[in-house]
């Protein structure tokens, strides 16, 4: 039965009521996203939304289209709270649909579309009919560049006011919050005053701050977290892709989680997301010091401070598990570790970085996380799942994350029950992001839905072949329409820009 062009109906059978639904999903184990045990039933859809949920599977309803789930799981579409990609260039987002993701959040790590009027960009995306729903944050680094603050360590009052105004406009036009990338340029230039002022605007407009914190290393993580928690005085705060670089053991993760729990006990909203891989992925500039990146002139730095730069890089890389733990994912040496390149070039790895790559010459996977730390974060009640990936990602997380959660941590290891895992990928994500009408199977919610057999779900993507699509999610519905059936994808897509509603005025 092919629904992308189906016109069959159940109209010849005796009907239980007179409503004609657009789609009925029968005989499915319904995981509603709450984490509760599943129940057997039917989901009835009218237009874009769930119109009825029926536990009496013997009842027959009139419908334009009917799908027999045959005992498969029926779940809300997954929500990726931290994703990347350019919907104006690749609106299909098949990598996400293939792993069951129906909503993604862009504008991460301090970077969003480089325009002073993000609502116009959002309108342009809507007209393209993307494959998935897209929520937006406005990037702090982008605000700096658009406002003219750029690389100023201390913005002028005029510049800071422009940033505040641009932020307020973006939030008023549907952005869910502010993203910061304080480990990146120009985000690392921001000080406490700047971040506090922007957090106040976010709070006034009912948004949240999603932060790639200033430093995720084991010896800096507490200070970075405390910096974010200060902003939590004014608005909800969310730790992006929570990790502790080169930390060991679950107890270390619990120390960080306990800090967050104490803040929640004081009344703050503090949450996080995570991807289930032991390697991070970002530009090689992460290894370089601030003074070697813009606005500094790199050739001058490499010439005049070469010895100092090499010392910094040697120490930085060795602290991050050595050159064997850095796998280059782009550039001239793609597919090789930094250690392998150094051996080929016949010189120390730090000199390879200075002379042959530079701070903008490659991106890489960094094998710097401990699995026991990651699992402790994964189990936490306030940590939802994200991919931090994109359609063009050179890391398997961009094509495999959500499938890996089910394949590895539900089916293989039983670290999570299936209801727990689905909750962490649906309702918890929606709660953390402030989405009120997606992420659950409830009457009145948008019909973003999945049908799958957990035993058939496979991530497939690897570090060597990062672009392999996940498998096992045979039916994916977005806004009540079939977006993916087996290996066939709807064109145009079924997604749209989703906008955060403004907060209710206080009386």
Helices and strands as residue ranges (DSSP letters): E 20-31, E 39-46, E 49-54, E 62-68, E 73-76, E 78-80, H 94-98, E 101-106, H 118-128, E 133-139, H 140-147, H 157-172, E 177-181, G 187-189, H 192-204, E 208-212, H 221-231, E 236-239, H 250-265, E 270-274, E 279-283, G 284-287, G 290-292, H 298-304, H 306-319, G 323-325, E 326-328, H 338-345, H 349-352, I 353-357, E 363-367, H 371-379, E 383-385, H 397-404, I 405-412, H 418-425, H 427-433, E 449-452, G 454-456, E 473-478, E 481-485, E 488-489
